Structure formats: C-alpha cells, structure tokens
Amino acid sequence: MLDSVAKSKALFAILLCTPFFGVAIDLYTPSFPYMQSYFQTSALMIKWTVSSFMMGSFIGMLLFGTLAERFGRRGLMLANLLLFVILAILVMMATSILGVIVLRFLMGIAVGATASINRAQTSDIFSATEIMKVSSTMTIIWGLGPIVAPFIGGYLQHYIGWQANFGFLALYCVIIFFAMYAYVPEAYGHKKPLKLKLIASNYKKILSNLQFVSAVLQCGILYGIMIFFSILGPFYIQTKLGYSAVFYGYLALGVGLFYLAGTLTRRLLIQKGERFIMRLAFSLMLIVNIVCLLLSLMISGDLLLLLVDVYLSVFSAGLLYSIFLGRCLSIFPELAGTAGAISGAGVMLTIAAISAIGGVISVQSLSGFLLIFLITALISCLIHYFER
C-alpha cells in the first residue's frame, strides 16, 4: 500500500495522462487545411488521419486492457509512451499523407493502450472510496483535452506550422513518461494467466447485455458530436468562411467549455435524478437542432447559427455522457477490468465509425452541416427510446 504522499504523487501522474487522448486528437485540427496544401492531397485523406487514429485506439484499448492483466501495468505503460514519442517525431518528418495515416494509426494504438492502462492503475492504487473522488476529478481533467488542445494548436499553426503540433505532442508525452516513471509503481500484484475460454465467456456475457451495449453506443455517439466538429469544422470555417486557424482555435475552445459546462451542470442537477437530466438533455438537443436547421433555410448568418447549434448540442452531450459512462462501469462490478476494456474499446470503435463517416462528407452549406448534427441527435434519442 502507498502512503498518502505517494498516492498524491501517483495521482498527479495519472491526471497528467488523463487528457492525453483528447489532446492527441484535437491539437492538430486547426492545421487540417494547411496539411492538405502541404501534402497536395484531398480533404478526405486529411480526415482519415483522425479515422485511422480512432481505429488504432480501439485496438490498443482492447488489446492492452487484456495484456495488462497478464503482464502488469508499468512496463506496458512506459513502452507505449516511448512508442508514441517516436511516432510523433516520424509524423513531423513524413513526406506523404499515406505515411501520416499509417503513423496516426500506430499512435492510436499507443494512446488507446495508455488510456486503458491509466484506468487500471487508478483501480490498483486507490481504494473504492478514494476512486469515487478520483474518478470525479479525472472526468473534469479528461474534458480539458478537447478544450485547450485546438486553442493551443491554432497558435502553433499560426506561428510555426503543422509540424509544431506533433512536436508539442512528443514533448507532452515525454513529460507524462517521466511522471509515470517517477511516481507510479507497479501496484498490480496478482497477474493472471491468459485463459482464452474464460475471456471469451466474459466477453459474451458482457456484450449480450443490451443496457451495456446501449450505454457504450451512447458514449461514442455523444463524444462523436465533438468529433464531427473537429473533422468538418476546420474546412468549413477556415476554407469556406475564410477565418484563420487561431480564430478556429477559439471557437473549438468554446466547444470544450460548453461540454465542461454540461458535465458541471449535471452535477448540480444530480438530486433531480437521471431520468430528469436525460429528458432535459435529449429535449434540448432535438429542439435546438431542429430550430437551427429550419432557421438556416430561411435566414443568413452562417457562423452564429452554427455556433448556437454546436455549443448547445455539446452542452447536452456533457449532461448525458457521464450518466452513460457510469452505466458502462457499474453493470458488471465483478468483471470491472474486462467491462472497462470492452466499453473503452466499444466507444473508440463507435467514434472511429463516426469519424470515417465525417471523413467522406463534404460540407458545402450551413444547412448541410446542421443536418449532420440533427441526424446524430436523432440516432442518440432513438437508441435511448428503444433501450427503455
């Protein structure tokens, strides 16, 4: 057992790693149009750098969530952090967009692994009572990734260039590596042999639970709302509307802040009960998307309507996300490690599908942009309706 000082140090390293996933996705999104020009490629290929990253994250989370039960956490965590640093540097040196897509896929594996192991380390180090407090802090810190990343990325693009984003990621990862090396010991003392039949049986039990699968899909779709903005927003706002990367970074900062506001509002409303919060969030999401889409067909004002729609949709997602995440983690307490790995991987797979869809969509008008958000909201509402 670690003493209170050692636990505080370990918590610092864990929290430092928590927003890593969001930063690795969103930091370079303001550079999308510039990367398209640099590599002389299509917007579709640039968007695929996100889709490949998500698919890699799915594999990394599922694979290393299982391997960490057999080989422990510390070594795998440090190895994947080092791998990420190397891959980020290679992206800076890439000469083709295909090379970037492949490297981003491998980076996704490394980030998925660190995210999965980071959660497992938290369970190893802290007691059940402590985890309740720690997980609340982790949720807020996790939300900081999408908030600050594009804001920083906009300035890096403006003053240095797209390569600076990956240099920043490499530096950030080095800092996480040394914090993990110094402060997080191997606290997992009962490594388990890999029993494939038992693993398959547990997977079947978990995946046959409709409530669990529904919650996983909801987490992926709700986070996917922000992913749609990250993939489509840079090209629409910077290329079509003519705004700068720095300006886009400020708008993306607003997206993150509204998501965080949603999560904090959910805490304030917690005594009202989950049913009240879900009814409020789904109603707000549907009404806002329908009204904004109808207004876009009647009046001008591309940017203002877009921001109202996106910000309130993301606020609604913030209200809902932690509810469905809690369901993912609470339905199978006796299989918490496996359920956590499957839920994380399932969310990544859903987001990967959403980012792939976003990759093939070319938004030419505000109404087209808003229609995508309305369809996403409708799918989320329908899943909730049929799951009940």
Secondary structure, 3 states (H helix, E strand, C coil): CCCHHHHHHHHHHHHHHCCHHHHHHHCCHHHHHHHHHHHCCCHHHHHHHHHHHHHHHHHHHHHHHHHHHHHCCHHHHHHHHHHHHHHHHHHHCCCCHHHHHHHHHHHHHHHHHHHHHHHHHHHHHCCHHHHHHHHHHHHHHHHHHHHHHHHHHHHHHHHCCCHHHHHHHHHHHHHHHHHHHHHCCCCCCCCCCCCHHHHHHHHHHHHCCHHHHHHHHHHHHHHHHHHHHHHHHHHHHHHHCCCCHHHHHHHHHHHHHHHHHHHHHHHHCHHHCHHHHHHHHHHHHHHHHHHHHHHHCCCCCHHHHHHHHHHHHHHHHHHHHHHHHHHHHHCCHHHHHHHHHHHHHHHHHHHHHHHHHHHHCCCCCHHHHHHHHHHHHHHHHHHHHHHC
